[in-house]
Amino acid sequence: RGLAVVDCSWAQLDKVPFSKIKAAHPRLLPHLVAANTTNYGKPMRLNCAEALAAGSFITGFPEVAESILESFRGNFLELNAELLDLYAETEGGSAAVKAAGDRWVAEGLEL
């Protein structure tokens, strides 16, 4: 068990052969906002470090998330604190986490 990311430019994402990537439980992250210098404030435009940190936080390893991000500028964990806490507390698997994020976005809540 673990986390993995696809390390590529967002501009090259269409060229990634996702159908060839083997994973026992492939999942995507729920709604989060980037804090990196390239995509700051853009929803779902995380860099690899932010994605790994988010996955770590949501699955119960906030100290790992902090460790991953300590050498990066930005405030990803603070910017997404409300959502990360919501996702970490949501039970019922990835569908429940996605639904929680969708409700949050639909209600027009802001970070």
C-alpha positions, 0 to 999 in steps of 0.5 A: 500500500502506498501513494504514487504520483504521475510526475509530468507537466500539466500541459503534457497530461494528455500524453500520459498512458493512464490505461497502462498504469497498474494500481490495485486501487487507483484514485484521484484526489478530491477538490484541493487548491494549489499553493505552488508558485506556478498554479497558486490558487487554481483548483486541482492543479497540485504539483507532485509534492502537494499531491503526496502531502494531501494523500498523506494528510487525508490517510492519517499521516499529517506529520508526513505531509508536513515533512514532504512540504518543508522544503517547498515554499507556499502554504498548501496545508494552511490554504487547504486546512478546512478541506483536508480536515473534512476529507480526513474525517470523512468515513466511507472511502473515496466516494464519500470523500469526493461527495464531501468535496463536491458539497463543499464546492457546491455551497460556494465555500471559500478557502 
